Amino acid sequence: MVVAAEWCDAFGVVTRGRVQLELRDGEPGPVLGRDAGFWLRGTGVRALRNPGRRTARMRIVTPRARTVTCQSTHPYASHRKMEDDMDSMNDTGVVAGPPSGQTSHTHRLRGLAGTGFVATLAAMVATTLAAALAQAVGVDFEVPDGGETIPLSGFAVVTGFFSVVGIVIAVALLRWSARPAERFVWTAVSLTAISLVPPLLSGANTATATALLGLHLVPATVMIPTLARSLHTRTD
């Protein structure tokens, strides 16, 4: 982590690999390649990350004297200070291996996928049972378009397909988003709301339309909290 008081007037140069700046609001910053330089003060940098598979190396140049108070937020103000004191600088090499990596990140992705797979099975079972109960009380699940009745296996297949889509979205957000859990919930809830429109437009009788609406919500109540909780845990 970059602590402002400890990195006063510090200037970093990437000497090998690539380094990504993480900003204080949690958003990913620019990715810098070899020979790119940047100031750590006044730029909103919270942490330095290695986005690649190769080891990244940085060189941090800081004044030895720490008695200077960092008042100015203009980067060129400290640039003059560093030019004047270049003979009394600390030249520190920083090495960053593949993000704690690459291995840890792979484990998180696999863990999320595993959790999602178990949740998908649970959602398929729950939805199929709910459909069977609805049939038992007289819901025919007949859709006027074609006059076909939706079989129980159809509910299981559709639930499984869209649950897998949800897992893919969660994995992508864990990989590329700074706030995967919050964005996943927003995306999943929005998609669930959109999925409620077709049953209302299907022309089915009231009982069937109501049952179909409920069956859309059953897998959502299983998948969304489970994946969101897993994203929170793995992000923390």
C-alpha positions as CSV (number, residue, x, y, z in Angstrom):
1,M,0.0,0.0,0.0
2,V,1.1,3.5,-0.7
3,V,1.1,5.7,2.5
4,A,1.4,9.4,1.6
5,A,3.6,10.2,4.7
6,E,6.1,7.5,3.8
7,W,6.3,8.3,0.1
8,C,6.7,12.1,0.2
9,D,8.5,13.3,-3.0
10,A,8.9,9.7,-4.2
11,F,9.3,9.0,-7.9
12,G,8.9,5.5,-9.4
13,V,10.3,4.1,-12.6
14,V,9.3,0.7,-14.0
15,T,12.5,-1.1,-15.0
16,R,11.0,-4.5,-15.9
17,G,7.6,-5.9,-16.7
18,R,4.4,-3.9,-16.1
19,V,2.9,-2.2,-13.1
20,Q,-0.7,-1.2,-12.6
21,L,-1.6,1.7,-10.3
22,E,-4.6,1.2,-8.1
23,L,-6.4,4.4,-7.2
24,R,-7.7,5.4,-3.8
25,D,-11.4,4.9,-4.8
26,G,-10.6,1.2,-5.6
27,E,-10.7,1.7,-9.3
28,P,-7.8,0.3,-11.4
29,G,-5.5,2.9,-12.8
30,P,-3.2,2.9,-15.9
31,V,-0.8,0.1,-16.6
32,L,2.7,1.3,-17.0
33,G,5.4,-0.5,-19.1
34,R,9.2,-0.4,-18.9
35,D,10.9,3.0,-18.4
36,A,7.6,4.6,-17.5
37,G,7.9,7.0,-14.5
38,F,5.3,8.5,-12.1
39,W,5.0,10.4,-8.9
40,L,3.5,8.7,-5.9
41,R,2.5,11.9,-4.2
42,G,-0.6,13.8,-5.2
43,T,-1.7,11.2,-7.8
44,G,-4.3,9.3,-5.8
45,V,-2.4,6.1,-5.9
46,R,-3.3,3.6,-3.2
47,A,-1.4,0.5,-4.2
48,L,0.9,-0.9,-6.9
49,R,-0.2,-4.1,-8.7
50,N,1.5,-6.5,-11.1
51,P,-1.1,-7.3,-13.8
52,G,1.1,-9.8,-15.7
53,R,2.6,-13.2,-15.3
54,R,6.2,-12.0,-15.3
55,T,8.0,-10.5,-12.3
56,A,7.8,-6.7,-12.4
57,R,10.6,-4.5,-11.1
58,M,10.4,-0.9,-10.0
59,R,12.9,1.7,-8.8
60,I,11.7,4.2,-6.2
61,V,13.8,7.4,-5.7
62,T,13.1,9.3,-2.5
63,P,14.9,12.1,-0.6
64,R,17.0,10.9,2.3
65,A,15.9,13.9,4.5
66,R,12.4,13.4,5.7
67,T,12.2,16.8,7.3
68,V,10.5,18.5,4.3
69,T,6.8,19.0,4.8
70,C,4.8,18.1,1.7
71,Q,2.6,21.1,1.3
72,S,2.4,21.5,-2.4
73,T,0.3,19.1,-4.4
74,H,1.8,20.1,-7.7
75,P,4.1,17.4,-9.0
76,Y,6.7,19.8,-10.4
77,A,7.2,21.4,-7.0
78,S,8.8,18.2,-5.7
79,H,10.5,17.7,-9.0
80,R,12.7,20.7,-8.4
81,K,13.4,19.5,-4.8
82,M,14.5,16.1,-6.2
83,E,16.8,17.7,-8.8
84,D,18.5,19.8,-6.1
85,D,19.0,16.8,-3.7
86,M,19.7,14.2,-6.3
87,D,23.1,13.4,-4.7
88,S,21.4,12.7,-1.4
89,M,18.7,10.4,-2.7
90,N,17.8,6.9,-1.6
91,D,17.5,4.7,-4.7
92,T,15.4,1.7,-3.8
93,G,14.6,-1.2,-6.0
94,V,11.2,-2.8,-5.6
95,V,10.5,-6.2,-7.0
96,A,6.9,-7.5,-7.5
97,G,6.4,-11.1,-8.4
98,P,3.3,-12.2,-10.3
99,P,0.4,-11.0,-8.3
100,S,0.2,-12.9,-5.1
101,G,-0.5,-13.9,-7.4
102,Q,-1.5,-15.3,-10.3
103,T,-1.9,-18.5,-8.3
104,S,-4.1,-16.9,-5.7
105,H,-6.2,-15.3,-8.3
106,T,-6.7,-18.6,-10.1
107,H,-7.8,-20.2,-6.8
108,R,-10.4,-17.4,-6.3
109,L,-11.8,-17.9,-9.8
110,R,-12.0,-21.7,-9.4
111,G,-13.5,-21.3,-5.9
112,L,-16.2,-19.0,-7.3
113,A,-16.9,-21.3,-10.2
114,G,-17.2,-24.2,-7.8
115,T,-19.6,-22.3,-5.6
116,G,-21.6,-21.3,-8.6
117,F,-21.8,-24.9,-9.8
118,V,-23.2,-26.1,-6.5
119,A,-25.7,-23.2,-6.4
120,T,-26.8,-24.0,-10.0
121,L,-27.7,-27.5,-9.0
122,A,-29.6,-26.2,-6.0
123,A,-31.4,-23.7,-8.2
124,M,-32.4,-26.4,-10.7
125,V,-33.7,-28.7,-8.0
126,A,-35.6,-25.9,-6.3
127,T,-37.2,-24.6,-9.5
128,T,-38.2,-28.1,-10.7
129,L,-39.8,-28.9,-7.3
130,A,-41.6,-25.6,-7.3
131,A,-42.9,-26.3,-10.8
132,A,-44.0,-29.7,-9.8
133,L,-45.9,-28.3,-6.8
134,A,-47.6,-25.7,-9.0
135,Q,-48.7,-28.5,-11.4
136,A,-50.0,-30.5,-8.4
137,V,-52.3,-27.6,-7.5
138,G,-53.7,-27.3,-11.0
139,V,-51.3,-25.0,-13.0
140,D,-51.0,-26.4,-16.5
141,F,-48.1,-24.3,-17.8
142,E,-49.7,-24.2,-21.2
143,V,-48.4,-21.4,-23.4
144,P,-51.0,-20.2,-26.0
145,D,-48.3,-19.7,-28.6
146,G,-48.3,-23.2,-30.1
147,G,-50.5,-24.6,-27.4
148,E,-47.6,-26.5,-25.8
149,T,-47.2,-27.3,-22.2
150,I,-43.8,-26.6,-20.6
151,P,-42.4,-29.9,-19.2
152,L,-40.7,-30.1,-15.8
153,S,-37.4,-30.9,-17.6
154,G,-37.7,-27.6,-19.5
155,F,-37.6,-25.7,-16.2
156,A,-34.5,-27.5,-15.1
157,V,-32.7,-26.9,-18.4
158,V,-33.6,-23.2,-18.6
159,T,-32.6,-22.6,-15.0
160,G,-29.3,-24.4,-15.5
161,F,-28.5,-22.4,-18.6
162,F,-29.2,-18.9,-17.1
163,S,-27.5,-19.9,-13.8
164,V,-24.3,-20.7,-15.8
165,V,-24.6,-17.3,-17.5
166,G,-24.7,-15.7,-14.0
167,I,-21.6,-17.6,-13.1
168,V,-19.8,-16.4,-16.2
169,I,-20.8,-12.8,-15.3
170,A,-19.6,-13.2,-11.7
171,V,-16.2,-14.7,-12.8
172,A,-15.7,-11.8,-15.3
173,L,-16.5,-9.2,-12.7
174,L,-14.1,-10.9,-10.2
175,R,-11.4,-10.8,-12.9
176,W,-11.8,-7.2,-14.2
177,S,-13.9,-5.2,-11.7
178,A,-12.7,-3.4,-8.6
179,R,-16.2,-3.9,-7.0
180,P,-17.3,-7.2,-8.3
181,A,-20.0,-8.0,-5.7
182,E,-21.9,-4.7,-5.9
183,R,-21.8,-4.8,-9.7
184,F,-22.9,-8.4,-9.9
185,V,-25.9,-7.7,-7.7
186,W,-26.9,-4.7,-9.8
187,T,-26.5,-6.7,-13.1
188,A,-28.2,-9.8,-11.8
189,V,-31.2,-8.0,-10.3
190,S,-31.6,-6.0,-13.6
191,L,-31.5,-9.2,-15.7
192,T,-34.0,-10.8,-13.4
193,A,-36.4,-7.9,-13.7
194,I,-36.1,-8.1,-17.5
195,S,-36.8,-11.9,-17.4
196,L,-40.2,-11.2,-15.8
197,V,-41.5,-9.5,-18.9
198,P,-41.9,-12.5,-21.2
199,P,-44.4,-14.4,-18.8
200,L,-46.5,-11.2,-18.7
201,L,-46.6,-11.1,-22.5
202,S,-47.0,-14.8,-23.1
203,G,-50.8,-14.7,-23.2
204,A,-51.0,-17.5,-20.6
205,N,-53.8,-17.7,-18.1
206,T,-53.4,-15.8,-14.8
207,A,-52.4,-18.9,-12.8
208,T,-49.7,-19.9,-15.4
209,A,-48.4,-16.4,-15.7
210,T,-48.2,-16.0,-12.0
211,A,-46.5,-19.3,-11.5
212,L,-43.9,-18.5,-14.3
213,L,-43.1,-15.2,-12.5
214,G,-42.5,-17.1,-9.3
215,L,-40.4,-19.7,-11.0
216,H,-38.2,-16.9,-12.4
217,L,-37.6,-15.6,-8.9
218,V,-36.8,-19.0,-7.3
219,P,-33.4,-19.5,-9.0
220,A,-32.6,-15.7,-8.6
221,T,-33.1,-16.1,-4.8
222,V,-30.6,-19.0,-4.8
223,M,-27.9,-17.7,-7.2
224,I,-27.7,-14.0,-6.6
225,P,-27.1,-14.1,-2.8
226,T,-24.7,-17.1,-3.1
227,L,-22.5,-15.6,-5.8
228,A,-22.6,-12.1,-4.2
229,R,-21.5,-13.6,-0.9
230,S,-18.7,-15.6,-2.6
231,L,-17.5,-12.4,-4.5
232,H,-17.4,-10.4,-1.2
233,T,-15.5,-13.2,0.5
234,R,-13.0,-13.7,-2.3
235,T,-12.5,-10.0,-2.8
236,D,-11.8,-9.4,0.9
